[in-house]
Amino acid sequence: MYMQGSLIRVSATTKQSLDGLKNHPRESFSDVIDRLVANYLDEEPLSMETLKAIRQARIDIKAGKFFTMEEAESELGLE
């Protein structure tokens, strides 16, 4: 796929917001914006409650508040 480049200016606050929306550190801003546009145009967008839960989960993961699959299986006695 050929991608034509364009420079756009965004405020430092917007850039910081886009950085926070990346699914992984190497995700491009173009991919983030494409995802945002697709979600905006989605006929069944995520509810505010779901978006808040996702945002909180991302915060928890960054803070190390999660179980690995092995830990969860052990905790539930599924080993």
C-alpha positions as CSV (number, residue, x, y, z in Angstrom):
1,M,0.0,0.0,0.0
2,Y,1.4,3.4,-1.0
3,M,1.1,6.0,1.7
4,Q,1.5,9.7,0.8
5,G,2.9,11.6,3.7
6,S,1.6,14.9,5.0
7,L,2.8,17.0,7.9
8,I,0.2,18.1,10.4
9,R,0.7,20.3,13.5
10,V,-0.9,19.3,16.7
11,S,-0.5,20.8,20.2
12,A,1.8,19.2,22.7
13,T,-1.3,18.2,24.7
14,T,-2.8,16.4,21.6
15,K,0.5,14.7,20.9
16,Q,0.6,13.5,24.5
17,S,-3.0,12.2,24.2
18,L,-2.1,10.4,21.0
19,D,0.9,8.8,22.7
20,G,-1.3,7.6,25.5
21,L,-3.7,6.0,23.0
22,K,-1.0,3.8,21.3
23,N,-1.6,0.1,21.7
24,H,2.2,-0.4,21.8
25,P,5.1,2.0,21.9
26,R,6.1,1.6,18.2
27,E,2.5,2.1,16.8
28,S,2.5,5.0,14.4
29,F,0.4,8.1,14.9
30,S,-1.2,7.3,11.6
31,D,-2.4,3.9,12.9
32,V,-3.7,5.6,16.1
33,I,-5.6,8.1,14.1
34,D,-7.0,5.5,11.7
35,R,-8.2,3.5,14.7
36,L,-9.8,6.6,16.2
37,V,-11.6,7.4,13.0
38,A,-12.8,3.8,12.5
39,N,-14.2,3.8,16.1
40,Y,-15.9,7.2,15.5
41,L,-17.5,5.9,12.4
42,D,-18.5,2.5,14.0
43,E,-22.2,2.0,13.9
44,E,-21.9,0.3,17.3
45,P,-19.3,2.3,19.2
46,L,-18.1,1.3,22.6
47,S,-20.1,2.8,25.5
48,M,-18.5,5.4,27.8
49,E,-18.6,2.7,30.6
50,T,-16.6,0.3,28.4
51,L,-14.1,3.1,27.4
52,K,-13.6,4.0,31.1
53,A,-13.0,0.3,31.9
54,I,-10.5,0.0,29.1
55,R,-8.7,3.2,30.2
56,Q,-8.6,1.9,33.8
57,A,-7.3,-1.5,32.7
58,R,-4.5,0.2,30.8
59,I,-3.5,2.2,33.9
60,D,-3.6,-0.9,36.0
61,I,-1.4,-2.8,33.5
62,K,1.2,0.0,33.4
63,A,1.2,0.0,37.2
64,G,1.9,-3.8,37.2
65,K,-1.5,-4.6,38.6
66,F,-2.3,-7.8,36.7
67,F,-1.9,-11.6,36.9
68,T,0.0,-13.6,34.3
69,M,-1.9,-16.5,32.8
70,E,0.1,-18.9,34.9
71,E,-0.7,-17.0,38.1
72,A,-4.4,-16.9,37.2
73,E,-4.5,-20.6,36.5
74,S,-2.6,-21.4,39.8
75,E,-5.0,-19.1,41.7
76,L,-8.0,-20.8,40.2
77,G,-6.5,-24.3,40.7
78,L,-6.5,-25.0,36.9
79,E,-2.9,-26.2,36.7
